Amino acid sequence: MNKTAHRLYIGSFFTIGIATTIFLTINGYLYYTSSIEDRFFLPQHLSLKPSGILGHGIGILGSVMMAIGVAVYIIRKRVRLFNNIGILKHWLEFHIFLCSLGPIFVLYHTAFKFGGIVAVSFWSMVAVVLSGVAGRFIYIQIPHSISGQELGMNDLKMVTLELDNKLRKETSFNSGLFKEIEAAFDPLIYSNISLGSGFVHIVKEYFKMLSVSRKLKSELKAAGVDKINIRETLKTFKTKIVISRRIGLLRKMQNIFRYWHVFHLPFAIVMFVIMLIHIAVTIVFGYKWIF
């Protein structure tokens, strides 16, 4: 999948997710914002209540989306037979899409009213979604190859060496500038600070990057470098910063990611177990939607 196709792939997820959420919100705004007692008298009640044609339907759709999202990603990641089917990163993005939109459908299925054992499943789902967002942030801090395999320290050092050589060559007109960049974005800065301080430093680093980037651009212009090469040099500079940060945080992020699975997985299991119980009880009581 080339860059254009990948952008369309991700863009379609955003478009579908946002458009669907807007539609459900506008379509049921009056119903969802009414009190539980008043909803019974509204014309949308038969359609939007949890057992209604739309309310029940989006509950089924949301549950199926989450089940598929989890299943296809686990199968692609764990079963060797499927190792060559697509890039793992793209399957992860598909997993995130289904497991983000699915809970939205389930939320509207509940009509924003939940209690009892189903509430446990709902809040487990919320915990899974929130931890999934955190997990995605942690995941992108750990460098991966195009195929989705985690890169080791030696691989990162090779990439850094290539970037340093390229940046050194592009700033050869001012050797002090390269040394300033190296000192400002040294991976050892992250290696010697705590995790909490590391996140604070990421924010500080962003503003530092903007400042150094402006200075680098100004120096390149003064040296008579054309716009295309300036753009390439700035791209190399920003890539070097990202790689340097990931080298410094690699061990910490790998450890966190291991602990993250310990937190994320139990909530997902609780969510699905109670969801299956809920579905079984619903069928027993005769709520079979259009089937």
Secondary structure, 3 states (H helix, E strand, C coil): CCHHHHHHHHHHHHHHHHHHHHHHHHHHHHHHCCCHHHHCCCCCHHHHCCCCHHHHHHHHHHHHHHHHHHHHHHHHHHCHHHCCCCCHHHHHHHHHHHHHHHHHHHHHHCCCCCCCHHHHHHHHHHHHHHHHHHHHHHHHHCCECCCCCECCHHHHHHHHHHHHHHHHHHCCCCHHHHHHHHHHCCCHHHHCCCHHHHHHHHHHHHHHHHHHHHHHHHHHHHCCCCHHHHHHHHHHHHHHHHHHHHHHHHHHHHHHHHHHHHHHHHHHHHHHHHHHHHHHHHHHCCCCCCC
